[in-house]
Amino acid sequence: MEFFEVVKKRRSIRKYQKKKIPEEYVEKILEAAFYSPSSRNRRPWHFVVVDEEGLIKKLAQTRPALEFLETAPLAIVVCGDEEISSAWVFDASIAAEHIQLAATALGLGTCWGHVLERMHNKEKSAEDYVRELLGIPEHIRVLCIIGIGYPAEEKPSHSEKEVMWGRVHRNRFGNSWKMK
């Protein structure tokens, strides 16, 4: 798939077919994540690949917004080591988007499930819940969980109508990019 087609096609897919993702696809997706840029090339990422159905169902209980994981045959927990880089959130976010674009290019659907600074329940953060569930060390922070699978729902590609030229400024805020 051509790059701009991939970008337009990438949508949040929350329903997946019960079909296993080939291991070579998972490796290609992870490879794309490792090609993402990072602050000072520190590469603070860690990825927990979860393909065990029971464990994915527990991840779906992290918070209500992650219930879509219930049907995902694959989840990738995107983390960052705050001891390696204070910019881990940004670096891990870029890697997470590379994961989503690579999966789209392979014909898969994805959805980002936010974990950082969210709550599992009144007493426990979503991050602590995931950390305990997967045995993630304290200094490794949990950014998000990306559900991945063959789509069981269709969404249209993005269109040029969504391009917000009014939010693009030339040289100074308020100077329109598109001259009339």
PLY file of the C-alpha trace (Angstrom):
ply
format ascii 1.0
element vertex 180
property float x
property float y
property float z
element edge 179
property int vertex1
property int vertex2
end_header
0.00 0.00 0.00
1.31 3.46 -0.91
2.10 5.72 2.09
-0.64 8.34 1.63
-3.19 5.58 1.05
-2.10 4.00 4.37
-2.45 7.34 6.19
-5.94 7.90 4.76
-7.03 4.32 5.47
-5.85 4.19 9.12
-8.96 4.42 11.30
-9.74 3.29 14.84
-11.12 -0.22 14.45
-12.75 -1.61 17.59
-14.19 -4.90 16.29
-12.00 -7.73 15.06
-12.43 -11.09 13.38
-11.45 -14.18 15.36
-8.43 -14.78 13.18
-4.82 -15.13 14.35
-2.24 -12.61 13.16
0.73 -14.30 11.42
3.93 -14.03 13.45
5.77 -12.48 10.49
3.19 -9.65 10.50
3.79 -9.07 14.20
7.54 -8.90 13.59
7.09 -6.44 10.68
4.89 -4.25 12.90
7.49 -4.27 15.68
10.27 -3.58 13.22
8.38 -0.47 12.07
8.13 0.65 15.72
11.90 0.35 16.13
12.43 2.55 13.06
10.60 5.43 14.71
12.64 8.45 15.77
13.36 9.22 19.41
14.83 12.10 21.37
18.63 11.98 21.12
18.18 8.48 19.65
17.77 7.11 23.18
15.07 4.62 22.04
13.40 4.18 25.46
10.63 1.89 24.22
9.51 -1.45 25.48
6.70 -3.44 23.87
4.74 -6.25 25.50
3.13 -8.38 22.79
0.05 -10.12 24.15
-1.60 -12.87 22.11
-2.99 -14.98 24.94
-6.79 -14.63 24.80
-7.35 -14.70 28.58
-4.72 -12.04 29.16
-6.19 -9.81 26.42
-9.59 -10.10 28.11
-8.00 -8.90 31.37
-6.37 -5.99 29.50
-9.83 -5.09 28.18
-10.81 -4.52 31.83
-8.10 -1.87 32.31
-10.74 0.84 31.90
-14.09 1.07 30.08
-12.57 2.73 27.00
-10.46 -0.41 26.41
-13.35 -2.88 26.24
-12.78 -3.04 22.47
-9.79 -5.28 23.22
-12.21 -8.12 24.03
-12.27 -9.20 20.37
-8.65 -8.36 19.48
-6.44 -11.39 18.75
-3.37 -9.26 19.46
-2.51 -6.39 21.79
0.73 -4.48 22.00
1.37 -2.63 25.24
3.56 0.37 24.46
5.85 1.42 27.30
8.77 3.73 27.89
11.71 3.68 30.27
11.71 6.99 32.11
15.28 6.29 33.34
16.52 6.33 29.74
14.71 9.46 28.58
12.51 12.19 30.03
10.93 12.37 26.55
9.72 8.75 26.74
6.04 9.77 26.28
6.77 11.42 22.95
9.10 8.67 21.77
6.65 5.92 22.71
3.78 7.83 21.06
5.67 8.02 17.77
6.46 4.29 17.99
2.77 3.58 18.70
1.73 5.44 15.56
4.34 3.53 13.54
2.74 0.33 14.88
-0.68 1.48 13.73
0.49 2.55 10.27
2.43 -0.69 9.73
-0.59 -2.76 10.75
-2.79 -0.77 8.36
-0.32 -1.37 5.52
-0.65 -5.11 6.23
-4.46 -4.96 5.98
-5.07 -5.02 9.73
-7.16 -2.75 11.92
-5.94 -1.07 15.10
-7.13 1.09 17.94
-5.12 3.01 20.54
-6.31 2.47 24.12
-4.96 5.17 26.42
-3.53 4.02 29.77
-1.20 6.77 31.04
-2.82 9.07 33.63
-6.13 7.19 33.53
-7.80 5.21 36.29
-8.64 1.50 36.46
-10.93 2.13 39.46
-11.14 4.62 42.33
-8.09 3.16 44.08
-5.81 2.05 41.26
-4.42 3.72 38.15
-4.82 1.99 34.80
-1.04 1.99 34.53
-0.62 0.16 37.84
-3.29 -2.38 36.82
-1.45 -3.16 33.55
1.95 -3.11 35.25
0.79 -5.68 37.85
-1.00 -7.84 35.27
2.05 -8.09 32.99
4.89 -7.89 35.52
6.19 -4.56 34.20
8.89 -2.97 36.44
8.09 0.31 38.22
10.46 2.49 36.14
8.87 1.29 32.89
5.84 3.48 32.21
2.77 2.27 30.33
1.53 4.65 27.64
-1.15 2.70 25.78
-2.43 -0.64 24.56
-2.96 -1.05 20.83
-5.54 -3.62 19.79
-4.73 -5.25 16.45
-6.69 -7.63 14.27
-8.44 -8.26 11.00
-11.29 -5.73 10.93
-14.82 -6.95 11.59
-16.15 -3.49 10.80
-15.64 -1.13 7.88
-14.92 2.54 8.10
-14.39 4.85 5.15
-10.94 6.22 4.46
-10.27 9.78 5.51
-11.11 12.37 2.88
-9.71 15.75 1.87
-12.74 17.34 3.57
-11.04 16.55 6.89
-7.93 18.61 6.09
-8.17 21.71 8.27
-6.30 24.36 6.30
-7.66 27.03 8.66
-5.37 25.64 11.36
-2.25 26.07 9.25
-0.47 29.41 9.65
2.31 30.91 7.55
5.21 32.49 9.47
2.92 33.91 12.18
-0.16 32.58 13.90
-3.19 34.01 12.12
-1.56 34.28 8.70
-3.41 31.77 6.59
-1.34 29.10 4.85
-3.75 29.12 1.93
-3.64 32.57 0.37
-6.89 33.59 -1.29
0 1
1 2
2 3
3 4
4 5
5 6
6 7
7 8
8 9
9 10
10 11
11 12
12 13
13 14
14 15
15 16
16 17
17 18
18 19
19 20
20 21
21 22
22 23
23 24
24 25
25 26
26 27
27 28
28 29
29 30
30 31
31 32
32 33
33 34
34 35
35 36
36 37
37 38
38 39
39 40
40 41
41 42
42 43
43 44
44 45
45 46
46 47
47 48
48 49
49 50
50 51
51 52
52 53
53 54
54 55
55 56
56 57
57 58
58 59
59 60
60 61
61 62
62 63
63 64
64 65
65 66
66 67
67 68
68 69
69 70
70 71
71 72
72 73
73 74
74 75
75 76
76 77
77 78
78 79
79 80
80 81
81 82
82 83
83 84
84 85
85 86
86 87
87 88
88 89
89 90
90 91
91 92
92 93
93 94
94 95
95 96
96 97
97 98
98 99
99 100
100 101
101 102
102 103
103 104
104 105
105 106
106 107
107 108
108 109
109 110
110 111
111 112
112 113
113 114
114 115
115 116
116 117
117 118
118 119
119 120
120 121
121 122
122 123
123 124
124 125
125 126
126 127
127 128
128 129
129 130
130 131
131 132
132 133
133 134
134 135
135 136
136 137
137 138
138 139
139 140
140 141
141 142
142 143
143 144
144 145
145 146
146 147
147 148
148 149
149 150
150 151
151 152
152 153
153 154
154 155
155 156
156 157
157 158
158 159
159 160
160 161
161 162
162 163
163 164
164 165
165 166
166 167
167 168
168 169
169 170
170 171
171 172
172 173
173 174
174 175
175 176
176 177
177 178
178 179
